[in-house]
Amino acid sequence: MKSPNILMGMSGNELTVKLADFGTARILNEKLTGRFVDNPVWLAPEILLQKPYNDKVDTYAFGVILWELLARSDFFGDSAFLCEIEQKITSGERPDIPEFSPLPYQELINNCWHQNPEKRPLWKSTIADLEGLQ
């Protein structure tokens, strides 16, 4: 999941949001290993480190996307090289969350992009948190 693959449009007064490009989507019956060739910005550390991973990589990516929406900026936009971004992510570095962001959003982002996938919330929990913020 990454922000360039989120399509948004209006149909009358109704906002429609769709996810596109499921070229690397998989049904997760067990832990996976390996790495896709992609921009590391939305890839969880465990993918970049070629460790086993599960559906919590989507939770990580969502945290990055939520940060992008609040910051209105590119994730590590000051980094010129993708390998530099990859190094920052795998070492646990994250960009600062904008100070003006409401505390519940800051907490949600921090939980979603946690370095340890075991400490990231389940996707259902993340959805419930979002619904509670409306």
N, CA and C atoms as a LAMMPS dump frame, in Angstrom:
ITEM: TIMESTEP
0
ITEM: NUMBER OF ATOMS
402
ITEM: BOX BOUNDS ff ff ff
-5.0000000000000000e+02 5.0000000000000000e+02
-5.0000000000000000e+02 5.0000000000000000e+02
-5.0000000000000000e+02 5.0000000000000000e+02
ITEM: ATOMS id mol type element x y z
1 1 1 N 0.854 -1.16 0
2 1 2 C 0 0 0
3 1 3 C 0.903 1.226 0
4 2 1 N 0.59 2.177 -0.9
5 2 2 C 1.34 3.423 -0.933
6 2 3 C 0.45 4.529 -1.477
7 3 1 N 0.745 5.757 -1.099
8 3 2 C -0.132 6.877 -1.44
9 3 3 C -0.334 7.078 -2.942
10 4 1 N 0.661 6.844 -3.813
11 4 2 C 0.38 7.012 -5.244
12 4 3 C -0.675 6.043 -5.78
13 5 1 N -0.972 4.982 -5.042
14 5 2 C -1.973 4.007 -5.477
15 5 3 C -3.337 4.221 -4.832
16 6 1 N -3.523 5.352 -4.184
17 6 2 C -4.824 5.687 -3.605
18 6 3 C -5.494 6.686 -4.539
19 7 1 N -6.608 6.275 -5.102
20 7 2 C -7.338 7.103 -6.057
21 7 3 C -8.553 7.698 -5.365
22 8 1 N -8.715 9.012 -5.522
23 8 2 C -9.836 9.701 -4.881
24 8 3 C -10.589 10.503 -5.924
25 9 1 N -11.903 10.541 -5.778
26 9 2 C -12.724 11.32 -6.689
27 9 3 C -14.069 11.63 -6.061
28 10 1 N -14.733 12.612 -6.623
29 10 2 C -16.049 13.01 -6.134
30 10 3 C -17.108 12.52 -7.116
31 11 1 N -18.185 12.005 -6.569
32 11 2 C -19.359 11.647 -7.336
33 11 3 C -20.512 12.397 -6.689
34 12 1 N -20.821 13.561 -7.244
35 12 2 C -21.774 14.452 -6.587
36 12 3 C -21.137 14.989 -5.327
37 13 1 N -21.781 14.768 -4.193
38 13 2 C -21.226 15.194 -2.903
39 13 3 C -20.518 14.058 -2.176
40 14 1 N -20.376 12.922 -2.835
41 14 2 C -19.82 11.719 -2.214
42 14 3 C -18.36 11.529 -2.622
43 15 1 N -17.49 11.389 -1.628
44 15 2 C -16.081 11.103 -1.883
45 15 3 C -15.901 9.6 -2.051
46 16 1 N -15.241 9.21 -3.125
47 16 2 C -14.938 7.806 -3.368
48 16 3 C -13.43 7.616 -3.292
49 17 1 N -13 6.616 -2.53
50 17 2 C -11.58 6.299 -2.387
51 17 3 C -11.39 4.85 -2.799
52 18 1 N -10.41 4.615 -3.684
53 18 2 C -10.125 3.257 -4.151
54 18 3 C -8.627 3.003 -4.097
55 19 1 N -8.276 1.75 -3.834
56 19 2 C -6.882 1.319 -3.902
57 19 3 C -6.642 0.714 -5.275
58 20 1 N -5.497 1.025 -5.866
59 20 2 C -5.147 0.516 -7.188
60 20 3 C -3.837 -0.258 -7.121
61 21 1 N -3.524 -0.95 -8.195
62 21 2 C -2.258 -1.663 -8.383
63 21 3 C -2.035 -2.742 -7.339
64 22 1 N -2.705 -3.848 -7.539
65 22 2 C -2.538 -4.998 -6.647
66 22 3 C -1.551 -6.004 -7.23
67 23 1 N -0.604 -5.518 -8.019
68 23 2 C 0.363 -6.384 -8.691
69 23 3 C 1.182 -7.242 -7.755
70 24 1 N 1.453 -6.77 -6.548
71 24 2 C 2.254 -7.554 -5.601
72 24 3 C 1.429 -8.001 -4.403
73 25 1 N 0.113 -7.879 -4.504
74 25 2 C -0.75 -8.291 -3.387
75 25 3 C -0.727 -9.808 -3.245
76 26 1 N -0.835 -10.263 -1.992
77 26 2 C -0.834 -11.694 -1.712
78 26 3 C -1.825 -11.988 -0.598
79 27 1 N -2.338 -13.201 -0.604
80 27 2 C -3.114 -13.677 0.536
81 27 3 C -2.103 -14.22 1.531
82 28 1 N -2.168 -13.743 2.752
83 28 2 C -1.163 -14.104 3.746
84 28 3 C -1.638 -15.269 4.604
85 29 1 N -1.247 -16.461 4.248
86 29 2 C -1.549 -17.635 5.055
87 29 3 C -0.428 -17.937 6.032
88 30 1 N 0.747 -17.439 5.743
89 30 2 C 1.896 -17.672 6.602
90 30 3 C 2.841 -16.496 6.439
91 31 1 N 3.871 -16.473 7.236
92 31 2 C 4.839 -15.389 7.133
93 31 3 C 5.583 -15.493 5.811
94 32 1 N 5.839 -14.351 5.217
95 32 2 C 6.534 -14.304 3.939
96 32 3 C 7.916 -13.708 4.13
97 33 1 N 8.808 -14.046 3.23
98 33 2 C 10.117 -13.403 3.215
99 33 3 C 10.384 -12.946 1.799
100 34 1 N 11.386 -12.124 1.656
101 34 2 C 11.737 -11.622 0.341
102 34 3 C 11.45 -10.147 0.245
103 35 1 N 11.767 -9.612 -0.899
104 35 2 C 11.64 -8.185 -1.063
105 35 3 C 11.229 -7.864 -2.484
106 36 1 N 10.366 -6.893 -2.613
107 36 2 C 9.956 -6.417 -3.918
108 36 3 C 10.857 -5.248 -4.298
109 37 1 N 11.066 -5.066 -5.573
110 37 2 C 11.808 -3.893 -6.015
111 37 3 C 10.814 -2.743 -6.027
112 38 1 N 11.035 -1.774 -5.186
113 38 2 C 10.08 -0.682 -5.051
114 38 3 C 10.752 0.467 -4.327
115 39 1 N 10.068 1.576 -4.285
116 39 2 C 10.513 2.713 -3.496
117 39 3 C 10.381 2.324 -2.028
118 40 1 N 11.433 2.47 -1.24
119 40 2 C 11.384 2.005 0.15
120 40 3 C 10.497 2.828 1.074
121 41 1 N 10.013 3.963 0.619
122 41 2 C 9.272 4.878 1.491
123 41 3 C 8.144 4.179 2.24
124 42 1 N 7.376 3.346 1.568
125 42 2 C 6.208 2.717 2.191
126 42 3 C 6.472 1.283 2.648
127 43 1 N 7.702 0.824 2.507
128 43 2 C 8.027 -0.554 2.882
129 43 3 C 8.442 -0.626 4.343
130 44 1 N 7.862 -1.564 5.05
131 44 2 C 8.183 -1.762 6.464
132 44 3 C 9.631 -2.236 6.607
133 45 1 N 10.242 -1.925 7.754
134 45 2 C 11.643 -2.31 7.968
135 45 3 C 11.907 -3.797 7.749
136 46 1 N 10.967 -4.649 8.15
137 46 2 C 11.201 -6.086 8.014
138 46 3 C 11.291 -6.526 6.558
139 47 1 N 10.601 -5.828 5.662
140 47 2 C 10.735 -6.137 4.233
141 47 3 C 12.109 -5.694 3.749
142 48 1 N 12.497 -4.47 4.107
143 48 2 C 13.792 -3.945 3.677
144 48 3 C 14.947 -4.787 4.202
145 49 1 N 14.768 -5.364 5.382
146 49 2 C 15.808 -6.202 5.985
147 49 3 C 15.687 -7.668 5.562
148 50 1 N 14.747 -7.949 4.666
149 50 2 C 14.494 -9.291 4.143
150 50 3 C 14.23 -10.303 5.259
151 51 1 N 13.43 -9.864 6.224
152 51 2 C 13.004 -10.731 7.324
153 51 3 C 11.585 -11.213 7.037
154 52 1 N 11.127 -12.248 7.737
155 52 2 C 9.733 -12.675 7.571
156 52 3 C 8.785 -11.52 7.91
157 53 1 N 7.684 -11.459 7.195
158 53 2 C 6.714 -10.397 7.466
159 53 3 C 5.302 -10.926 7.319
160 54 1 N 4.367 -10.109 7.803
161 54 2 C 2.958 -10.481 7.748
162 54 3 C 2.145 -9.248 7.379
163 55 1 N 0.844 -9.29 7.661
164 55 2 C -0.038 -8.191 7.267
165 55 3 C 0.247 -6.881 7.991
166 56 1 N 1.088 -6.898 9.002
167 56 2 C 1.403 -5.65 9.707
168 56 3 C 2.24 -4.704 8.846
169 57 1 N 2.75 -5.185 7.715
170 57 2 C 3.454 -4.284 6.798
171 57 3 C 2.473 -3.263 6.22
172 58 1 N 1.204 -3.655 6.063
173 58 2 C 0.19 -2.709 5.59
174 58 3 C -0.122 -1.669 6.656
175 59 1 N -0.102 -2.071 7.906
176 59 2 C -0.307 -1.122 8.999
177 59 3 C 0.818 -0.094 9.001
178 60 1 N 2.052 -0.56 8.794
179 60 2 C 3.199 0.351 8.709
180 60 3 C 2.984 1.354 7.565
181 61 1 N 2.652 0.835 6.378
182 61 2 C 2.453 1.699 5.215
183 61 3 C 1.351 2.72 5.476
184 62 1 N 0.293 2.301 6.155
185 62 2 C -0.788 3.229 6.476
186 62 3 C -0.285 4.361 7.37
187 63 1 N 0.574 4.047 8.329
188 63 2 C 1.152 5.09 9.179
189 63 3 C 1.919 6.115 8.367
190 64 1 N 2.666 5.645 7.37
191 64 2 C 3.411 6.553 6.491
192 64 3 C 2.442 7.421 5.695
193 65 1 N 1.391 6.812 5.157
194 65 2 C 0.405 7.556 4.368
195 65 3 C -0.298 8.598 5.23
196 66 1 N -0.672 8.234 6.439
197 66 2 C -1.315 9.19 7.342
198 66 3 C -0.372 10.351 7.648
199 67 1 N 0.916 10.05 7.854
200 67 2 C 1.907 11.112 8.065
201 67 3 C 1.958 12.03 6.848
202 68 1 N 1.978 11.453 5.632
203 68 2 C 2.027 12.255 4.407
204 68 3 C 0.829 13.198 4.318
205 69 1 N -0.347 12.698 4.692
206 69 2 C -1.555 13.526 4.644
207 69 3 C -1.476 14.696 5.62
208 70 1 N -0.988 14.434 6.827
209 70 2 C -0.905 15.494 7.836
210 70 3 C 0.236 16.462 7.553
211 71 1 N 1.377 15.94 7.127
212 71 2 C 2.554 16.783 6.901
213 71 3 C 2.495 17.495 5.553
214 72 1 N 1.687 16.963 4.644
215 72 2 C 1.629 17.492 3.277
216 72 3 C 3.037 17.597 2.696
217 73 1 N 3.75 16.507 2.86
218 73 2 C 5.15 16.468 2.449
219 73 3 C 5.517 15.045 2.06
220 74 1 N 6.673 14.916 1.407
221 74 2 C 7.196 13.594 1.083
222 74 3 C 7.926 13.033 2.287
223 75 1 N 7.742 11.757 2.535
224 75 2 C 8.396 11.044 3.629
225 75 3 C 9.903 11.088 3.39
226 76 1 N 10.645 11.657 4.3
227 76 2 C 12.089 11.858 4.145
228 76 3 C 12.394 12.574 2.831
229 77 1 N 11.607 13.593 2.516
230 77 2 C 11.778 14.346 1.278
231 77 3 C 13.115 15.049 1.162
232 78 1 N 13.815 15.22 2.288
233 78 2 C 15.123 15.864 2.257
234 78 3 C 16.231 14.895 1.86
235 79 1 N 15.914 13.62 1.731
236 79 2 C 16.908 12.608 1.356
237 79 3 C 16.95 12.481 -0.159
238 80 1 N 18.143 12.569 -0.708
239 80 2 C 18.298 12.559 -2.156
240 80 3 C 18.289 11.155 -2.754
241 81 1 N 18.673 10.161 -1.973
242 81 2 C 18.837 8.817 -2.509
243 81 3 C 17.933 7.822 -1.79
244 82 1 N 17.389 6.874 -2.556
245 82 2 C 16.52 5.86 -1.97
246 82 3 C 17.262 5.014 -0.943
247 83 1 N 18.558 4.765 -1.168
248 83 2 C 19.324 3.968 -0.199
249 83 3 C 19.446 4.708 1.13
250 84 1 N 19.453 6.039 1.083
251 84 2 C 19.495 6.84 2.314
252 84 3 C 18.176 6.702 3.08
253 85 1 N 17.07 6.726 2.36
254 85 2 C 15.752 6.542 2.98
255 85 3 C 15.666 5.147 3.596
256 86 1 N 16.134 4.147 2.853
257 86 2 C 16.113 2.77 3.352
258 86 3 C 16.913 2.648 4.647
259 87 1 N 18.078 3.274 4.701
260 87 2 C 18.915 3.238 5.907
261 87 3 C 18.185 3.876 7.086
262 88 1 N 17.521 4.992 6.846
263 88 2 C 16.794 5.664 7.925
264 88 3 C 15.673 4.778 8.46
265 89 1 N 14.918 4.17 7.556
266 89 2 C 13.794 3.325 7.971
267 89 3 C 14.284 2.112 8.754
268 90 1 N 15.3 1.435 8.24
269 90 2 C 15.77 0.216 8.904
270 90 3 C 16.444 0.502 10.24
271 91 1 N 16.95 1.726 10.415
272 91 2 C 17.571 2.081 11.702
273 91 3 C 16.55 2.598 12.713
274 92 1 N 15.278 2.714 12.288
275 92 2 C 14.222 3.144 13.203
276 92 3 C 13.925 4.63 13.168
277 93 1 N 14.593 5.357 12.303
278 93 2 C 14.351 6.804 12.21
279 93 3 C 13.034 7.054 11.477
280 94 1 N 12.289 8.041 11.948
281 94 2 C 11.058 8.468 11.29
282 94 3 C 11.058 9.994 11.274
283 95 1 N 10.413 10.601 10.278
284 95 2 C 10.33 12.062 10.286
285 95 3 C 9.449 12.535 11.44
286 96 1 N 9.641 13.778 11.831
287 96 2 C 8.824 14.353 12.898
288 96 3 C 7.377 14.467 12.438
289 97 1 N 6.48 14.15 13.329
290 97 2 C 5.055 14.341 13.057
291 97 3 C 4.761 15.813 13.316
292 98 1 N 4.055 16.483 12.4
293 98 2 C 3.785 17.909 12.595
294 98 3 C 3.168 18.195 13.965
295 99 1 N 3.67 19.228 14.615
296 99 2 C 3.215 19.589 15.965
297 99 3 C 1.73 19.918 16.012
298 100 1 N 1.2 20.448 14.914
299 100 2 C -0.21 20.843 14.89
300 100 3 C -1.15 19.642 14.784
301 101 1 N -0.604 18.458 14.569
302 101 2 C -1.437 17.256 14.436
303 101 3 C -2.095 16.924 15.765
304 102 1 N -3.386 16.612 15.748
305 102 2 C -4.046 16.211 16.993
306 102 3 C -3.345 15 17.612
307 103 1 N -3.268 14.988 18.926
308 103 2 C -2.567 13.932 19.651
309 103 3 C -3.03 12.518 19.265
310 104 1 N -4.346 12.267 19.104
311 104 2 C -4.752 10.907 18.712
312 104 3 C -4.157 10.472 17.362
313 105 1 N -4.003 11.403 16.431
314 105 2 C -3.388 11.079 15.143
315 105 3 C -1.899 10.813 15.312
316 106 1 N -1.242 11.601 16.147
317 106 2 C 0.178 11.371 16.417
318 106 3 C 0.388 9.98 17.005
319 107 1 N -0.457 9.614 17.951
320 107 2 C -0.345 8.291 18.58
321 107 3 C -0.606 7.175 17.572
322 108 1 N -1.601 7.365 16.715
323 108 2 C -1.924 6.356 15.71
324 108 3 C -0.754 6.166 14.744
325 109 1 N -0.177 7.259 14.274
326 109 2 C 0.973 7.172 13.368
327 109 3 C 2.126 6.447 14.048
328 110 1 N 2.458 6.862 15.261
329 110 2 C 3.57 6.225 15.98
330 110 3 C 3.332 4.736 16.192
331 111 1 N 2.102 4.356 16.484
332 111 2 C 1.784 2.938 16.664
333 111 3 C 1.882 2.173 15.346
334 112 1 N 1.393 2.776 14.268
335 112 2 C 1.379 2.095 12.97
336 112 3 C 2.778 1.891 12.4
337 113 1 N 3.654 2.871 12.563
338 113 2 C 4.982 2.728 11.945
339 113 3 C 6.046 2.29 12.956
340 114 1 N 5.607 1.677 14.025
341 114 2 C 6.547 1.184 15.039
342 114 3 C 7.567 0.253 14.38
343 115 1 N 8.802 0.333 14.817
344 115 2 C 9.875 -0.493 14.253
345 115 3 C 9.602 -1.988 14.445
346 116 1 N 9.025 -2.337 15.59
347 116 2 C 8.741 -3.734 15.906
348 116 3 C 7.332 -4.078 15.419
349 117 1 N 7.198 -4.956 14.422
350 117 2 C 5.863 -5.272 13.906
351 117 3 C 4.92 -5.85 14.956
352 118 1 N 5.463 -6.517 15.962
353 118 2 C 4.617 -7.076 17.022
354 118 3 C 3.928 -5.981 17.828
355 119 1 N 4.486 -4.784 17.823
356 119 2 C 3.905 -3.672 18.578
357 119 3 C 2.974 -2.814 17.73
358 120 1 N 2.885 -3.1 16.436
359 120 2 C 1.935 -2.387 15.578
360 120 3 C 0.543 -2.948 15.813
361 121 1 N -0.475 -2.084 15.708
362 121 2 C -1.845 -2.579 15.905
363 121 3 C -2.296 -3.463 14.746
364 122 1 N -3.261 -4.314 15.035
365 122 2 C -3.91 -5.072 13.974
366 122 3 C -4.69 -4.099 13.101
367 123 1 N -4.906 -4.472 11.847
368 123 2 C -5.605 -3.581 10.924
369 123 3 C -7.009 -3.253 11.434
370 124 1 N -7.725 -4.235 11.982
371 124 2 C -9.076 -3.992 12.505
372 124 3 C -9.043 -2.955 13.619
373 125 1 N -8.042 -3.013 14.449
374 125 2 C -7.889 -2.05 15.539
375 125 3 C -7.611 -0.653 14.992
376 126 1 N -6.81 -0.585 13.931
377 126 2 C -6.494 0.701 13.304
378 126 3 C -7.753 1.332 12.722
379 127 1 N -8.58 0.528 12.066
380 127 2 C -9.844 1.026 11.506
381 127 3 C -10.74 1.535 12.628
382 128 1 N -10.835 0.788 13.71
383 128 2 C -11.655 1.21 14.853
384 128 3 C -11.138 2.527 15.43
385 129 1 N -9.819 2.675 15.521
386 129 2 C -9.238 3.931 16.011
387 129 3 C -9.614 5.093 15.1
388 130 1 N -9.542 4.874 13.794
389 130 2 C -9.902 5.928 12.838
390 130 3 C -11.369 6.306 12.959
391 131 1 N -12.222 5.313 13.072
392 131 2 C -13.654 5.592 13.204
393 131 3 C -13.935 6.376 14.475
394 132 1 N -13.17 6.128 15.515
395 132 2 C -13.322 6.865 16.765
396 132 3 C -12.866 8.308 16.668
397 133 1 N -12.042 8.628 15.666
398 133 2 C -11.535 9.992 15.5
399 133 3 C -12.476 10.869 14.691
400 134 1 N -13.494 10.292 14.079
401 134 2 C -14.4 11.081 13.232
402 134 3 C -15.246 12.017 14.046
